[in-house]
Amino acid sequence: MGGVVVAWWGGNNAPAMTTALAYDERCIEHATGEGHPERPDRLTAIVQKLRATHQWDELLHLPIKPAALESITAVHDPAYVRRLQAACEMGESYIDAIDSAVCPRSYAAALLAAGAMIAATDAVMTGRAHNAFAPVRPPGHHCEFDRSMGFCLLNNIAIAAQHLISRYGLERVAIVDFDVHHGNGTQHLFEERSDVFFVSIHEHPSYLYPGTGFAWEKGVGDGEGATLNMPLPPGSGDNEYRAAFETKILPALEQFSPQFLLISAGFDAAEHDPLAHQKVSPHGFAWMTRRLKALAEKHCGGRLVSTLEGGYDLRSLAECVSVHLRELMADEGEDPAMAMKAGM
Amino acid sequence: MLVRDGMTSPVMTTTPDALLAAVDDQMAERRVHQLPVVDAAGKLIGIITARDIGLAMAAGGFEKRTVESAMTTEPVTLRPSDTLEHALTLLLRERFGAMPVVDEQDKVVGIFARHDCLKVLSNVLGLEEAGSRVDVEIARPADELAKALTTLAGHDAQIISAILSNRQGRGQGARTLYVRLRTIDPGPIRRKLREAGLKVVEPGA
């Protein structure tokens, strides 16, 4: 375990700015088969990178327990959860769609991925950490109430949002999903509610899976206005993302004034990602993270938990996760890029 | 595909003695722009459209007017066994909003509206199902179409739809094979298409 955290740009007296890492290496045991892009190496590459940058040693490493069944069934159909468990135990090769590969260890990994998000949100709510990142797999944001989709077995971020509401009585939780694919599962789980504001910025659904996330999807009934979709044309990069954040996403979040900010951090909008066609640089991901962190500082007392969704080019993924964490770990008002230079 | 595959059925109808004001409310509520008018036996005797009602409103005495006084009689109809091509061509040519679908006894069994055409198109494209899109340029159909389909045939379980465009734009240029695939990761299929010597469109490039 990482133990005490020291702000790595110097000084050991900054517990208020502790960033936690909710990681469990058993998530690597979710084997998806030869050639599958959502592969165990994704986590290995991230860990290697965080060790190489010494960020690993600066993070508060949280112990992870499998999520309790009641936390999961607060957003998922119990029959689906049983079906998922059975598919894994029976040695099925996938559930619901060929994309969603499973192995006998996948159910345990899925419970730990959701459990990592519970641990991360608990650490932040109890003040043990200022914010947290959960590099987990299987990812979650495509998973629907009763159906796996697009590599996602349990909707980790939805489970965390519901946990914040049920366990801590929060009334306004925001989820920002910058994975390059539309976060259909998360949207559908909360689109009829006003207590969870869901924002997804993604490549246009005409080109990319799953084919939803049009700008006119704005929520349903009581949740009308609490869903914001920002589809961007293929080929979009830092400038387009920046414009979308400045003109739509950040003002909408300001208006919602969340008590807690959750991020579905997929890094597949990165330039070399094999599943999509966007060109966001590590600098672009750093900028988005910085703005979201500033927003959390302003509205949520800094309470922010980010979780890994997609990102399939290992080098880009590791680099982007590293800069994402660098921003989360930065002291307020500090430029982490400068701090990094000074620290090295 | 036939009209019965794309029509809306059952369909709301009205009667000749119904008040236009009530029918106007019904149509607004159901968000439709026309209703077939039937007699007591359910036989088609006319169609009443939002436009007919608008004209009647402008003419005065609207509160007391009935459907019979404003409807179009002997509307053009379809049979469930008509082809979709037949229905689509008629809609386009006559600029109808919709056509009633009747059986051999002239009983109304459905309606085929522009909206139903769009549903057919959406269904043909496979837009209701989660998937990814791959576009393949087909310059020489005789050769490349065979290659593309042979490649795709190896992934038949993943194919939602595959449509070869009609002449591309204005000129004689390449045609496009639009494929929707039931996966978040079309990478392997894209690769195989390229390996078969085909030009796969790179979005955003």
HADDOCK unambig.tbl for C-alpha pairs under 7 A between the chains (distance, minus, plus):
assign (segid A and resid 99 and name CA) (segid B and resid 183 and name CA) 6.06 0.50 0.50
assign (segid A and resid 99 and name CA) (segid B and resid 184 and name CA) 6.82 0.50 0.50
assign (segid A and resid 150 and name CA) (segid B and resid 184 and name CA) 5.62 0.50 0.50
assign (segid A and resid 207 and name CA) (segid B and resid 132 and name CA) 6.21 0.50 0.50
assign (segid A and resid 207 and name CA) (segid B and resid 133 and name CA) 5.33 0.50 0.50
assign (segid A and resid 208 and name CA) (segid B and resid 132 and name CA) 4.90 0.50 0.50
assign (segid A and resid 208 and name CA) (segid B and resid 133 and name CA) 6.41 0.50 0.50
assign (segid A and resid 209 and name CA) (segid B and resid 130 and name CA) 6.30 0.50 0.50
assign (segid A and resid 209 and name CA) (segid B and resid 131 and name CA) 4.84 0.50 0.50
assign (segid A and resid 209 and name CA) (segid B and resid 132 and name CA) 4.52 0.50 0.50
assign (segid A and resid 209 and name CA) (segid B and resid 184 and name CA) 5.20 0.50 0.50
assign (segid A and resid 210 and name CA) (segid B and resid 130 and name CA) 4.32 0.50 0.50
assign (segid A and resid 210 and name CA) (segid B and resid 131 and name CA) 4.92 0.50 0.50
assign (segid A and resid 210 and name CA) (segid B and resid 132 and name CA) 6.52 0.50 0.50
assign (segid A and resid 210 and name CA) (segid B and resid 184 and name CA) 6.88 0.50 0.50
assign (segid A and resid 211 and name CA) (segid B and resid 130 and name CA) 5.65 0.50 0.50
assign (segid A and resid 211 and name CA) (segid B and resid 131 and name CA) 6.13 0.50 0.50
assign (segid A and resid 234 and name CA) (segid B and resid 203 and name CA) 5.60 0.50 0.50
assign (segid A and resid 234 and name CA) (segid B and resid 204 and name CA) 4.31 0.50 0.50
assign (segid A and resid 235 and name CA) (segid B and resid 203 and name CA) 6.96 0.50 0.50
assign (segid A and resid 235 and name CA) (segid B and resid 204 and name CA) 3.77 0.50 0.50
assign (segid A and resid 235 and name CA) (segid B and resid 205 and name CA) 6.22 0.50 0.50
assign (segid A and resid 274 and name CA) (segid B and resid 187 and name CA) 6.95 0.50 0.50
assign (segid A and resid 275 and name CA) (segid B and resid 185 and name CA) 5.94 0.50 0.50
assign (segid A and resid 275 and name CA) (segid B and resid 187 and name CA) 6.66 0.50 0.50
assign (segid A and resid 277 and name CA) (segid B and resid 203 and name CA) 6.30 0.50 0.50
assign (segid A and resid 277 and name CA) (segid B and resid 204 and name CA) 6.08 0.50 0.50
